[in-house]
Structure formats: structure tokens, C-alpha cells
Amino acid sequence: MNEFITCFKKYAVFKGRARRREYWMFYLFSIISAIIITVLDLFIGIKVGEYGILTIIFGLILFIPTLSVAVRRLHDVDKSGWMMFISLIPIIGGIWLLILFVTSGTIGDNKYGSDPKMVQLGITSDIPVVAPEVTNGPIA
């Protein structure tokens, strides 16, 4: 729920990076909220075309935050926000975008900002990230 609120606090912030957790939790709570609002629409019965009025309002409210968190998510994997347009390619584009959304973010700073995971853990960029050494034989 905190990620959902964070995305609304960063309503139209297209700079910086968003972790996988932030993106997917926002997406999950958006889907759950949309289902609840659709059920409420069925009880109210006011429709504009095929959709209920609450569903339309909810979709308009979520449009910009959804776009901004998606762009920040792409920044986390070191891709431009313009990569969203890759989804316009039938079938392959949507799959490619999904793969980018589930890919782990760039470790450390990239051209879009500092690593949000490290910031959350309190690790500064002054401390180098060192991968564990892998040996190919017995240790001498």
C-alpha cells in the first residue's frame, strides 16, 4: 500500500528510478481498486457508453501516475521512457516491455539517478558494490 501512495506523491515525476516492488505493488493495488470500483459501478448503474462513471473517473485519475511509474521503472533498467512506445509493436512489443518491467534494475547509479534499492537500504554511492569472487578450483 505504501508504494501505491508513493506513486501518487510522485504523481507526475518522470525523473528518477522506481524499483520493481514499487511498480508491481502500484499495479496490483490499481487492479484491486479497479475491481472494487467496477463493482460499485454495477450497483450505482450510471453508465457512459459501456463503462460506469466511477470507472471512467478512476481511469483518468490513474493515467498519469501509471505512466510516470512505468517511465521510472524503465529508467531503473537504464532505458529511456520513450521505450514505452515499443508496446505499439503487436505482440512482440508488449512482451519486450514486460521483460523490461520484470528485469532487475541497474546496480548502483545510472544516467537516470541513484539506485533506489541502495537509497532505501541507506547505502551511499561512495561505497563500491563488489560482487563475490568466484573460483574455478580448490582454494589454495
Helices and strands as residue ranges (DSSP letters): H 2-9, H 20-44, E 47-48, E 51-52, H 53-76, G 81-88, H 92-102, H 116-121
